[in-house]
């Protein structure tokens, strides 16, 4: 729905563009360009792919390229005059801008502060993305561009950050607990992955089978499995559990999606 535009609508559009630029600059620094230290070397290596039992293998992080391209495309699209007074963008635009600020702040925190602060920032980012996800459900998009650039991109962001929050928190807790606790890593790893499974299936169920969060979550879990089965620290138990959880999350989303489409088709079919 589109109504008359107001000055705050132009401000919203400009804010999204500004926060996208901030996020990209932080990402470039986080990649080690412009004098920044690469993320895997920050915090004495605590955030590297082989630092903990719940860290995905390095190729998993290539999903950020997809998320960033999607957010840039969203920033351009939402800045079009036709989106200025769009009621859905009025509801979501500010929150998406906040998610981009937190995204960039995580890299700033990782570069210049401490692990506990990175956990706080990524937890806030996850909460923001969950709120965006909920609001997209209450106010569905119209047209393929809206669904792709809002639901799809923020869904990928949510799915990946869900697992990234687990990995980040594990990196912090690994620094706190005694080294003797490593003997129970398989047990705790499986317990955490069960929680991830519940979250993934919950997102699929509540979202009517939206595929983007499930795809991103399954992507991360698959590379977590690769890391544990073929790299260090090695854990066959956690690797197999990660594969099972990835399949559960994806299968739940697909099944829920099929049922949603079937109900929609049945409801729109002409009565005989």
C-alpha positions in Angstrom: 0.0 0.0 0.0 1.3 3.4 -1.0 0.2 6.8 0.5 1.4 10.4 0.4 5.1 10.8 1.0 6.5 12.7 4.0 10.0 14.1 4.7 10.6 11.2 7.2 10.2 8.8 4.2 13.1 10.5 2.4 15.1 10.4 5.7 14.4 6.7 6.0 15.6 6.0 2.4 18.7 8.1 3.0 19.4 6.3 6.3 19.2 2.9 4.7 21.7 4.0 2.1 24.0 5.4 4.8 23.9 2.3 7.0 24.6 0.1 3.9 27.7 2.1 3.2 28.8 1.8 6.8 28.3 -1.9 6.8 30.3 -2.3 3.6 33.2 -0.2 4.9 33.3 -2.3 8.0 33.2 -5.5 5.9 36.1 -4.3 3.8 38.1 -3.6 7.0 37.0 -7.0 8.4 38.4 -8.7 5.4 41.8 -7.3 6.1 41.8 -4.5 3.5 42.6 -0.9 4.5 44.9 -2.0 7.2 42.3 -4.1 9.1 43.1 -7.5 10.6 41.2 -10.4 8.9 38.4 -11.8 11.1 40.0 -15.2 11.5 43.1 -13.6 13.1 41.2 -11.4 15.5 40.9 -12.0 19.3 43.9 -14.3 19.2 42.3 -16.5 16.6 39.2 -17.2 18.7 36.9 -16.5 15.7 38.7 -18.7 13.2 37.2 -21.7 11.6 39.3 -24.2 13.7 39.0 -22.5 17.0 36.0 -24.3 18.5 33.8 -27.4 17.9 30.9 -25.3 16.6 32.7 -23.1 14.1 31.8 -23.7 10.4 34.7 -24.3 8.0 36.1 -21.2 6.3 34.1 -21.6 2.9 30.9 -21.1 4.9 31.6 -17.4 5.3 31.3 -16.8 1.6 27.6 -16.5 2.3 28.3 -13.0 3.5 29.0 -12.0 -0.2 25.4 -13.0 -1.1 24.0 -11.2 1.9 25.9 -8.0 1.2 25.0 -8.0 -2.5 21.3 -8.5 -1.5 21.4 -5.7 1.1 23.0 -3.3 -1.5 20.3 -4.3 -4.0 17.7 -3.6 -1.3 19.2 -0.2 -0.5 19.0 0.8 -4.2 15.5 -0.6 -4.6 14.0 1.0 -1.5 15.4 4.4 -2.6 13.3 4.4 -5.7 10.5 7.1 -5.7 7.9 4.4 -5.9 9.0 2.9 -2.5 9.2 6.3 -0.7 5.6 6.1 0.7 5.4 2.3 0.7 3.8 1.3 4.0 5.8 -1.9 4.2 9.0 0.0 3.9 7.9 2.4 6.5 7.5 -0.6 8.8 10.7 -2.4 7.9 13.2 0.1 6.5 14.3 1.5 9.9 14.8 -2.0 11.3 16.8 -3.2 8.3 19.0 -0.1 8.7 19.5 -1.1 12.4 20.5 -4.6 11.3 23.1 -3.1 9.0 24.5 -0.9 11.8 24.8 -3.9 14.1 26.3 -5.9 11.3 29.0 -3.3 10.9 29.4 -2.8 14.6 30.2 -6.5 15.1 33.2 -6.1 12.9 34.2 -3.0 14.8 33.8 -4.8 18.1 35.8 -7.8 16.8 38.6 -5.5 15.6 38.9 -3.2 18.5 37.2 -4.5 21.6 36.6 -7.9 23.4 34.9 -11.2 22.7 32.0 -10.5 25.2 31.2 -7.4 23.3 31.0 -9.2 20.0 28.6 -11.7 21.6 26.4 -8.8 22.8 26.4 -7.1 19.4 25.6 -10.3 17.5 22.8 -11.2 20.0 21.3 -7.8 19.4 21.6 -8.3 15.6 19.9 -11.7 15.9 17.1 -10.1 17.9 16.7 -7.4 15.3 16.5 -9.9 12.5 13.9 -12.0 14.4 11.8 -8.9 14.8 12.2 -8.1 11.0 11.2 -11.7 10.2 8.1 -11.4 12.4 7.1 -8.1 10.8 7.5 -9.5 7.3 5.0 -12.2 8.2 2.4 -9.7 9.5 2.8 -7.5 6.5 3.5 -9.7 3.4 5.3 -8.3 0.4 3.8 -7.6 -3.0 5.6 -8.6 -6.1 8.7 -10.6 -6.7 11.2 -7.8 -6.0 9.7 -7.1 -2.6 9.7 -10.8 -1.6 13.2 -11.3 -3.0 15.0 -8.2 -1.6 13.1 -8.0 1.7 12.0 -11.5 2.7 14.7 -13.3 0.8 17.7 -11.2 1.8 16.7 -10.6 5.5 15.8 -14.4 5.7 19.3 -15.3 4.5 20.7 -12.8 7.0 18.6 -14.3 9.8 19.5 -17.9 9.0 23.2 -17.3 8.9 23.3 -15.1 12.0 21.4 -17.7 14.0 24.4 -20.1 13.5 27.0 -17.3 13.7 25.6 -16.4 17.1 26.1 -19.9 18.3 29.7 -20.0 16.9 30.5 -16.5 18.4 29.1 -17.5 21.9 31.0 -20.8 21.8 34.2 -18.9 21.0 33.7 -16.8 24.0 32.7 -19.6 26.4 35.7 -21.7 25.2 38.0 -19.0 26.6 36.2 -19.1 29.9 35.9 -22.8 30.7 38.8 -25.0 32.0 40.6 -27.0 29.2 39.6 -30.2 31.0 36.0 -29.6 29.9 37.0 -30.5 26.3 36.3 -34.1 27.1 32.5 -33.2 27.2 32.6 -31.2 23.9 30.7 -33.8 22.0 27.9 -33.8 24.5 27.6 -30.1 24.7 27.9 -29.7 21.0 25.0 -32.0 20.4 22.9 -30.3 23.0 23.5 -26.9 21.3 22.7 -28.4 17.9 19.4 -29.7 19.2 18.5 -26.2 20.3 19.5 -25.0 16.8 17.3 -27.6 15.3 14.3 -26.4 17.3 15.0 -22.8 16.3 15.4 -23.8 12.6 12.2 -25.8 12.6 10.4 -23.1 14.5 11.4 -20.5 11.9 10.2 -22.8 9.1 6.9 -23.5 10.8 6.1 -19.9 11.9 7.2 -18.5 8.5 5.0 -20.7 6.4 8.0 -22.6 5.0 10.1 -19.6 4.0 13.2 -21.1 2.4 15.8 -18.4 2.8 16.4 -18.8 6.6 16.5 -22.6 6.2 18.9 -22.4 3.3 21.3 -20.1 5.1 21.1 -22.2 8.3 21.6 -25.4 6.5 24.5 -24.0 4.6 26.3 -23.0 7.8 25.5 -26.4 9.4 26.8 -28.3 6.4 30.2 -26.5 6.6 30.2 -27.0 10.4 30.0 -30.7 9.6 32.8 -30.5 7.1 35.0 -28.7 9.6 34.4 -31.4 12.3 34.6 -34.4 10.0 37.7 -33.3 8.0 39.4 -30.6 10.0 40.4 -29.7 13.6 39.1 -29.9 16.2 37.7 -33.3 14.9 34.4 -34.7 16.1 32.5 -37.3 14.2 29.5 -37.0 16.7 29.1 -33.2 16.2 29.7 -33.5 12.4 27.0 -36.1 12.0 24.6 -34.2 14.3 25.2 -31.0 12.2 24.2 -32.9 9.0 21.1 -34.2 10.7 20.0 -30.8 11.9 20.7 -29.2 8.5 18.5 -31.8 6.8 15.8 -31.3 9.5 15.7 -27.6 9.1 15.6 -27.7 5.3 13.1 -30.6 5.1 10.8 -28.8 7.6 10.8 -25.6 5.5 10.2 -27.5 2.2 7.3 -29.5 3.7 5.8 -26.4 5.3 6.2 -24.5 2.1 4.4 -27.2 0.0 1.5 -27.3 2.5 1.2 -23.5 2.5 1.1 -23.4 -1.3 -1.5 -26.2 -1.4 -3.7 -24.4 1.1 -3.4 -21.1 -0.9 -4.2 -22.9 -4.2 -7.2 -24.6 -2.6 -8.5 -21.4 -1.1 -8.2 -19.5 -4.4 -9.8 -22.3 -6.5 -13.3 -21.5 -7.8 -16.1 -23.4 -6.0 -17.9 -26.0 -8.1 
